[in-house]
């Protein structure tokens, strides 16, 4: 479809008033759906990076696991 001018293209034979707000709203929603999860994942990764590392379990825990393995015959 060809239009004679930019004004005619924007007007779209009287339908532009319905088309362009729908296009803009759709673009905003799609942009939000793409950007918000990225920001959330960055925030989550930053929070996880600031948490202290979990220390190794005490030696008694590993001894108990070995005792269970020995008791079961493995």
N, C-alpha and C positions, 0 to 999 in steps of 0.2 A: 504494500500500500504506500503510495507516495502522497506527500502533503506539499502544498504550494509554499508554505512558510513555516517557521518555527512556531508561530502563534497557532496556526492551523493544526500542527502536530500535537501541541500541548492541549488544545481544545478537543481534539478527536471528535469532531462533528457533534459536540455537546456532551460527549461521554467522558471527557477528561476530568470533570469534576468528581466522578465516581472512581475512575481508574487510578489516578495519581495518588490519592490518599491511601487506597488499598495497596498500591505498590510500595509506598513509603512505610506503611505499617508493617507489611510483610518483611521488608528489608530490615526494619528495626528488630522485629521478633527473631528473625534468623540470625542476625548479628548477636543479639543477646544470648541465643541458644548456643552459639559458638564461643563467645567470649567468657560468659559466666563460669562454665565448668573449668576453663583454663585458669581463671583467676582462683577458683576454689582449690584446684589441685596444687597450684603454687603455694597457696596459703597453708594447705595441709602439709606439704613437703617441708615448708619452712618451720612449722610447728614440730614436726617429727625430728627435724635436724637439731632443734634446741633442747629436746628431751634428753636427760642423762641416759647413758648406755646401761643396760641391765647387766648387773655383775654376774659372773659365773656362779652356778649353784654351789652350795657348800659341798665339801667332800663327802659328808654323810649321805647325801642324796645319791651320789654315784655308787657308794658302797651298798646302799639298799637295793639299787637296781641290780647290781651284781649278785646280791644274795637271792633275789627273786629268780634271776636266771639260773643260778646254781641249784636252787630248790626245785625248779621245774625240769631240771635235767638237760638244759641246753647249754 
